[in-house]
Amino acid sequence: MFPPLVAVFALILAAAPASPSKPPASAAPPVPADTMRVPEVPQYWRTRAEKTNYRLTADYDETLRYCRQLEAGSNWVKYATYGQSGQGRDLPLLIVSKDRLFTPEAALASGKPVVFMENGIHSGEIEGKDACLALVRDLTVLKKYPQILDHVILLVTPIFSVDAHERASRWNRINQNGPETMGWRTTPVGLNLNRDFLKAEAPEMKALLSGIYTRWWPHLLIDNHTTDGADYQHDLTYSVNAGPAVPAPIRNWMENAISGRVIDRVRAMGHLPAPYLSFRSWSDPRSGIAGGDSPPRFSTGYPTLHGRAAILTETHMLKPYPTRVRATYDFMVAILEEVAARPRELLDAVAASEAEVIARGREPVPGRRSMILTSVSTDSADTFAYRGLVTEFPSSEIIGSRVARYTSTPWDTTIRWFRFMRPGLVVTQPAGYLVPREWTVVREKLDLHAVRYQRLARAWRDTVELTRIDEWRAANDLVEGHHPVTVLRAHTERHLRSFRPGDLWVPLDQRSALVAAHLLEAQAPDGLLYWNAFDTVLQFKEYGEDYVVEPIAREMLARDPVLKKEFENRLKSDSAFAASPFQRADFFYRRSPWADPDQNLHPVARALRRPPAEVLGTP
């Protein structure tokens, strides 16, 4: 007889060691203790990580106490909150300014770049918190790096996903080498905040967008993470969006400043930086480093839609926790040093990116210019000096395949890096978008992202472009609680359309025009259609009984030889259609006067001209 399940778990836990088993140690040399700078920090100012030699990280309450301690210890620090989590916890923010510019208005008036460091969006990956708390202390209390705060205003969220941070356990990340306890990946309702930037469903993300991003308008966002995947010697990887969908000025700044000077600086600090090491074949570096840009659901994809820079930082899960904290700390220092040394370059790149988008929206003839909404990798590759580890791939009768076994033997080689990109989804730019007022979800998202719009003051009738969804597919598996809709085929149609007072006009001569396009274009990778906001237009509302449709179909075939040929070809080419009486009847119903004219018609209109001033009224 088997013992009760609870008793089995009790036996397992009783046999467990005092601390969880660690993953195999990486071959990368650990950072020497004296480079952690802990000995020179007074005991009172040490973080929980420093006090425990990086064995532990502070919980939420201790983190907030340390934030208030920083505020009390330096008049360059302001502790604030910008909203509440789903479970009612305050969301903490540290504002760091040598000139005490603690409001967005004062920061904007100063002409200094604003850098936003975001930590704990995945709260199991928490070295960013410990690195940034130490960095704020070193900048403001110990007065290290004095030149940085002469030229930069710094925003730091020590923990973004605070509820997930408090779901702390020794068992949360099986892949990760420390700290002893760590938070969870998703919010309590199961949302991954680093998939939520554009759809903005979680209360934490709504607070961040409305309380930080669209108030402070940071010029640069840095998002600190820990990556899984293959093991290697590199202790720090990073990613920026660098394809043609990114406005050219900010793309050039990220290439020159980050991929160029900052990475050289980090290397000089003793680290082995690399581009984000996601291989074309998951664990095989010989397949090459996969390229491509992140869509706007991610932290690196969203800011560029506003013409701003973003950097993803990824240390590696198998490296010891102090090594990961140090790599993150040094990368933050190197980035801040770069911005402080050349503040005008970042400011000018953002201003030029905004101007580029606004100018395109003021094109007098709509359709003359295009918008690149996605970038895709090409098969052209650069090379990268890869510092890997000799890896064995023995067969496993348990897993049923070969499983990687990383050794401590260095394997230095050159691999392909597929970093070159071309335009993917390209659409002609309309004059703007017109949204019927009943689609309230659109207004809610536009408000969250600070996209400017007006309500029509008067009724208006005009010819507009509408997108007809010819073929679409909903995902079988859940993605963030959704079954996302992918548009496989679509075409635009011109219709004379009536609009009513209260309907929305969304112009594109604004810095956030790309946000509007990504929300409102039918085929956008993170658009409202993709995230199921417009599912009802894809549902059948009416249909024709076969005994009603069949005689009508006979008449249609008799008088329309083109239709007859189309039907016959469909029967020959599509076996599922040929075998389905419903689909065959529906073929004719959809082509009859009884068909719903709005079936599969995207509800957002692409305007061919701006509504007249008397229709728009006062902004």
N, C-alpha and C positions, 0 to 999 in steps of 0.2 A: 504494500500500500504506500502510495506516495505521501510525503509529509505535506502539510498545508503550505500554500504558496508564501504566506507571510513568514512562516518558519524558515523556508528556504532563503528568502531575502535576509533574514536575521543572521543566518549562518554565513552568508556571503559577506555581509558588512562586518561581522565579528572577525572574519579572517582577513579583512582588508588591512593594509598597512596604515600607519598613522597619517600619512599623506598619500595622495593618489599617485599611481605609477606615472612617471614622466615619459614622454615620447623619447626616442633615441636622441642623444645629444648631437647637435650639428657639428660638422667639422670646422666651422668658422671659429677663429680664435675668440675667446671671451674678452670683453672689454676689461682692461686692467682696473682694479678697484680704485686706484687713485685718480683715474680719469672720470669717475662718476661725480667727483667734486663734493661728495658727502662730508668728508672730514672738515672741510673749510666752512661748512654751514653750521651755525649755532643750533644746538639741540632744539630750541624752541621753534625754529623755523623749518625744521625738517618735515617732509611729508611722511605719511604713514609708510609709503614704499621705502623711503630712505631709512626710516627708523628700524625697519625690519629687514634691511638688506635686500629689499625687493621681493621678499617672500609674500607680503600681503599688499593689498591696495585698500584705500579707505572706503568705507561705505558712504551712503548718501549723506547722512547727518554729519559725519566727520568731514566730508568734503565741503559741505556748506559752512561748517565752523572754520575751516581753513580759509575759505574764500573771505569770510568776514574778518578773519585775522589779517589777511592781506590788506583789506580796506583800512583796518585800524592802524596798520603798520606803515602805510604810505599814502600820502595825499595824491598820489598818481593813480590810485586804484579806486574804482567805484563798483560796489556789488549791487546787482539789480536782478530782477526776475522779469520774464517776458511772457508768462502764461503759466498754465498748469497742465500736468499730464492727465492721462485718462483716469488714473487713480487719485488725482487731486494733489500731487506733489508740485511744489514750485519748480519752475525751470530756471536754473541759475545762469547768470551771465556776468563775466568780469569785463569791465571797460577800463582800458589802460591808456592813459594820456598824460604826458608830462605837463601839458598846459591845462589840465583839468577840463578838457572838452568832452563832457560826459553826456551830451545830447547829440542826436543826429544832425540837428540844425547847426550846432557849433562846429561839429566835425566837418560838415560840408563847407561851411564858410572858411575854415582854416586852410583849405587847399591841400591838406595832407591826405595821402592814401590811407584807406581803412582796410585792414587785413583781419579776416574773420577765421579763427581756428575752431573747428568743430570736432568734438571728441565724444566717443561713446554712442555714436549712432547705432553701432552694434556693441552693446555694453559688455560683452565678453571680451572684446578686443579693446582693452582699456589703457594701454600704455600711453596713448595720447593725453589722457587725463593727468597721469603722473608726470609726464614730460612737461606739459603746459603749466601745471601748478608750480613746478620748480622753476620754469622759465619766467613766469610772472614775478615770482619772488626775487629771482636773480636780477631782473630788469628794474624792479621798483624798490625793493628793500635793500638788497646788497649792491645795487647800482652798478651791475656789470653791463657791458655793452652800452655805454652811455650814448653813443651816437645814434642808436636805433630809434629811441623815443623822441629824438629831436625831429624826426621826419615821418614817423608812422604812428597812427592810432590803432590800437589792437583790441579786438573783441575776442573773448574766449568763452565757449560753452564747455565747462569741464566734463559734464555729462549731458548728453542730449536725450537719450532714451532712459529716463530716470527710473521708470517702473521696472523695466527689464534689468537695470543695474541692480535693483534690490531683490531680484529673483536670483540671488547669488548662491553658488554651489560649487563643490569640488568637481562635480560631474558634468558641467555645462558644455565644455568643449574638449572632446576626446582627443583632438589633434594637438592641443596647445600645451606648451611647456611653461606654465606659470602665468599669473600668480596662483597661489593655492586655491583661492576661490575667485570666481569671476561671474559676471552677469550673463544674461540671456541675449539671444540674437534679435528677437522680435518683441513688440509691445504685448501687453497682456491679452489683447484681442487678436494677436497673431499677425500684425502688420509689420513688415520690414520697412523701416523708415528710409533706408537707402533704395527704395523702389517707389517712393511716395512724393518726390519733389514736385512733379507736375500734376498728378492726379490729386494730391493733397487731401487725403481722407483722414489721417490720424490727427488727433488734437494737438499732439506735439509738433507735427509739421505745420499745421495751420498757425500755431503760435510762432514758430520760427519765421515763417514767411511774412506774417503781418507784424510781428514784434521786433524782428531783427532785419531780415533781408530787405524788405521793401520800405523800411524806415531809415536804416543806415546805408543802404546801397553799397555794401563792401566792394572794393575794387578787386579783391582776391579772396577766395574761399579755399581753405586747406582742410581736408577731411582725413583724419587719421584712423587707420585700420590695421588689422593683422590678417595676412592671407594664409590660405591653405595651399594645397597643391604640392608639386615636386619639391624636393629638398635640393639645396645648392649652397655655395659659400656666401653668396650675396646676402647682406644683412639689411638691405633697404631697397625697396622698389617703389616706383612712382608711375603715375599716368596723368596725362593731360589730353583733352580732345584737340586734335591737330589736323582734322580734315577740312575740306572746302566748305562744309556746312557752317564752320565757325567764322565769324567776321574776321577778315584778314588782319586788321591791326592787332587785335588781341591774340590771334593765332601766332603772329610773328613775335609778339612779346613773350609768349610762353615758350616758344622755340628758342629764342635768343637768351632770355634771362634764366629760365628754369632748366630746360634741357641742355643749355650751354653752360653759363657761368655758375649757377647754383650747384649743378651736379659736379662740376670740377672742384668747387669749394668743398663739398661733402667728401669727395674722394681724398682731398688733401687733409681732411680731418681724420683720416684713417679708416673710412668705411668703404664698402664695396657696393656702390649703388648700381641699379640696373633699371631699365624700363620694366613695367609690370610684366612678370614672367608667366604669362598665360600661353601655353604652347598649343599649337594646332592639334596635336594629339596630346591628351591631358597630361600624361606624366613623361612624355618623351621629348626632351629638348631638341633631338635631332630633326624633329618635324618643323622646327622653327618657331619663333615668337609670333603669336597671332596679333595682327593689327586691328584697326577699326576703332571708331569712336563710340562712347557710351550714349545711349538715348537719354532724353531729359528726365527720365524717372530717377536717374542717378545724380550724385553730387557733382560729378565732373561734366555732366551733360546739361544741367539746368542753368548755371550762371552765364554760360556763353550765349544763351538765348536773350539775355539782357545786355550783351556786349561786355561781359566781365570774365575775369580769369578764374580758373579752378584747378586745384591739384589734389590728386588722390595719393596718400602715403600708405604703403603697405610694408610693414616688417613681416618676418616669417615666423610662423607658429612654433617651429621647432627650436628657434634660437632661445637662449635663456632670457628670462624677463628683463634683467638689468641691461642686457645687450640691446633688447628691443626699445627700452625706454631711452637709452643713450642715443641710438640711431635716430629716433623720432625727435629728441631734443635738439640734436645737432642739425638735423634737416630744417627744423623750425628756425634755428638761429641763422643758418645760411640763407634761408628765404628772406627773413627780416633784414639781414645785412644787405642783400641785393636790393630790396625795395628802398631801404634807407639811403643807400648809396646813389640810387638813380630814381628818386620818387617821380620825377616828371615823365620818365619813360612809361611807367604804368598808368599814370593819370592821363597822359596823351593817348595811349593805346585804347583806354576805355572811352575817352571822348571821341576819338576817331571812329571807333566801332559803333557807338551810338549814332554819330553823324552819318555813317555809311547806311545804316538801316533806315534812318529817317529820310534821307535823300531818296532812297529807292521807293519809299512810300509816297513821296511827292511827285513821282513820275507822272507827267500830265496825260500820258496815254496808257491806261491800264493794259496789262498783258505784254507790254514791251519788255519788261524786266521779269526775271524769274527768281524764285526762292529755292535755295538748296536746303532741303529739310533733313537729309541724311547723307553721311559719307560711308563709303564701303571700301574695303581693302582691295588692292589689286594683287596680281601674282608677281609683281616686281618686288624684289627684296633688297634690303641693305644687309650689312653684316654686323654682328655684335660679338665682342670678346667675352665669351661666357665662362664664368668660374663655377663649374659644376662639381659633382661628386661622382666617382665611379659607382655605377648602379648595376645590381644584378637583378634578373627577372626570373626567379624560380617559379615553377608551376605549383599551384595550390589546389589540392583536391577539395579543400573547404570552400574556397571562393569559386573554383571552377575555371580559373584562368591564371595567367602569370601575374605575379604581384611584385611591385618594385621593392628592392631591399637596398637602402642607401648605405654606402660604406663611408669611412672617414678619409678615403684616398682622394685627393684633389683630381679633378679632370678639367683641365683648362683647354678650351677649344674655341673655334669660331662657328657660330650658327647663324642661320638666316633670320632676319627681322623684317617681317612684312608690314612695314610702317607707312608705305605709300598708299594714298587713298584717292579716290575719284568721287564725283557726285553720284549719289544713289537716287533717292526720291527727289525729283525736281518738279515744281509746279509754277505755272505762270502766276505772277502776283496780281491779285485783284485790286480794285481801288480801296476795298475794305470788305467787311463782313456784315451781313444783316441777319439778326437772330430774332425770330418770333418770341415775344415776351413770355409765352407759356413754358418755354424751356428754361426754367429758373436755374437749373444746374449751371448753365453757361454764365449767368450773371454772378453766381456765387464764386466760380473759379476765376473769372476776370477780376473780381474784387480782391481775392486772395493774392493774386499775382500782380496787383497794381497795374493791370492793363486798362488803359483809358478807353471809355466808351461814352456815348450819349444815347438818351432815349428820344425817339422821334416825338416831336411835339404835334405833328399833324399826320394824317393818313397820306400815303404815297404809293404810287403804282409805277413800276418800272420793269424793264427787261433785265434779268439777272441770270447768272450761271448757277445751276444746281448740279450736284454730283449724283448720278444714278449708280447704285451698287449692283453690278451685274453678277458677281460671284463673291461669296464670302464664306469664311469658316470660323466657327467658335471653337476655342481650345477644349479638348476633352478633359484635360487636367486643370485643376484650380491653380490660378496664379494670383497671389495676394487676395484670395477670396473671390476672384472673378473667373469667368470663362472668356478671356479676351477675344475680340472679333478682329480677324485679319481680313482685309479687303484683298481679294485675289484679282478681280477685274472691276474696273469702273470707267465711266465716261461722263463728260459734262454735257448738259443740255441747257439751252436757253429757253427761259419761260418768262412770260409776262406775269409778274407777281404783285399782289397787293400787300402792303404793310400798314400796320395800325399804330396809332399813338401808343407809346410805351415800348414798342419794339426797339431793339438795340442796334445802334450803328457803331461798329468797331473800326476806327480808321487805322491805317498802317503807317502813318507818318509819325511814329512814336518809337522810343527806344525799345519797348517791349513788343514790337510787332511780331517778332519770331515766336514769342510765347503765344500770342493770339493765333498764329498760323498753326503751331503745333497742337493747340487745343481744338481748332475748328476745321482743319483740313481732314477730309474723310480718310485719307490713307496715312496720316501721320502716325509714327510708331508708338506714341504715347497719347494719342488724341482721345477726345471724349468718346468717339465711336469705339475705339479700341477697348476702352475700359467700361463698355456696356452702358454708357449714359443714353445712347440713342437706340437701344435694342428694339424698342417698340416699333420703329419704322421698318424693321426687318421681319416682323411677325405678320402672318396672314390674318387679315381681318374678315374677308369674305371669300367665298369660293362658289363654283358652279356644280350642281349635281350632274352626274354623268348623263342621266337621261334628258337633262335640259341642254347640256353643252353639245351632246353628240349631233343633233340635227343642225345646230348652229355651225358646228365645225364642218359638216358636209357642205353647207352653203359657202362658207369661207374658202374651202379648198376648191370648190367649183369656179369661183369667180376670181381667185388670186393664184396664178401659177407659180409666182415667186414664193408665196407662203407654202404651197404644196411641195415645192422642191426642198425648202428648208425643213419641213416636217419629215420628208422621206430621208433626207441626209441625217437628221437627228436619230431616226430609228436605226439607221445603219451604223452610226458611229458611237452610240451611247446605249449599251445593253441594259443598263439600269433603267434608263428612260423607257426603252422599248418594253420592258417587263412590268412597268408600273401604270396601271390604268389611271390612277390619280394624276401622275405627271403628264400623261398624254392629254387628259382632259384639261389640265391646268395650262398646258401649252396654248390652247385656243382661248381659254378664259382670259388669260393675260393679254391677249391680242384683240379682245372684244371691247366694245364700248362700256361694258359693265366692270371692267378692271379698275382697281383702285389706282388713280394716277399718282398717288404719293407713296405707293409701295416701293420700298428700297430706295427712297429718295432722301438723301442726307438733308436734314432740316435747316442747315446753315447756308444762306445764300452768299455767293461770291459776287459782289457788286461790280458793275461795269463803270459806274461813275459815283461820285460823292453825292448824297442827297442835297437838294437845294437848302440854302440857309433858312428859309422860312419853314421847311419841314423839320430841320434839326432844332430850331429854336435856340434858346440861350443855353450854353454848356453848363 
